[in-house]
Amino acid sequence: MSVVPFPAAAVDVPADRAMRLCSVVLAVYLAATTWPMIEYARGASALGPLAAHIAALVAALVVISTRGSARRSLRDWLPLFLGPYLYVELRWLIPAVGHVHADLLVLRWEHALFGGNPSASWARAMPWLALSELLHLAYASYYLLILLPPIVLYARGRRDAYAATMLALTIVYAVCFTTYLLFPVDGPRYLVGPADAPHGAVRAFVLHLLEAGSSRGTAFPSSHVAASVVAALCALTFQRRLGLIVAVLTAGLTLGTVYGGFHYGVDALAGVALGLLCWLSVRSAWRALSLGGHRATAAS
């Protein structure tokens, strides 16, 4: 696969601007979801989630315009710290927003596109333990795919590449999470249970992980797939060897979401399309950020 690199940045200004934009996206999302979180806290008499939400919003606002190396580091790491929490709080936000779940509509798309429901039929058609464990292993590698490439970039001092990666991930998550609030879809795991796949140690681990940490209404598009596609494309751009590994695991994860019965096939396809679209959008944004940074340097 041939990937055109992002334009290289000669100074830190584009990276600073990209990370500040990440903070702006986080702050806008958190501000927009504050009222639903208040409604949830009021109905459930639970102040903990609301307090955590307000703390996250304050952190995003504080780091937007801060300067200095210590606060810049906080701005750099804030998206990675907040990402898992923002997913978890969807379990409270989605019911608070209160939109009707759209599984019936998505199932119609599924049957129109595939002539059936692969999330229910694929594992039964191929009940092979080795295939099941391999695809579930790829699915379980999700957090490694998302976290490892940017951490490696940051550790190597490649802050421009790190910032471009984090901007792409922040945008893809913001789009996914906003979609879940407006168009919640439960997915097959909640409606009929996981697929009838061979049960091995890796599948048991994945099911336990999902039982502990998943949020209902977050099926379409698959944020696992969308974010992994973004991570793979960024890794292929900035660290080709690691990117090839991430790309292979992303392909397995995409298939595994459907084979395991965690997502409809339409969810996975939408995740691939969204991931690609967000990556292309950030490439264009990075050009603008880099151009602005070079102009700022020349003016100074």
Beta strands, then each sheet from edge to edge (+ up, - down):
end
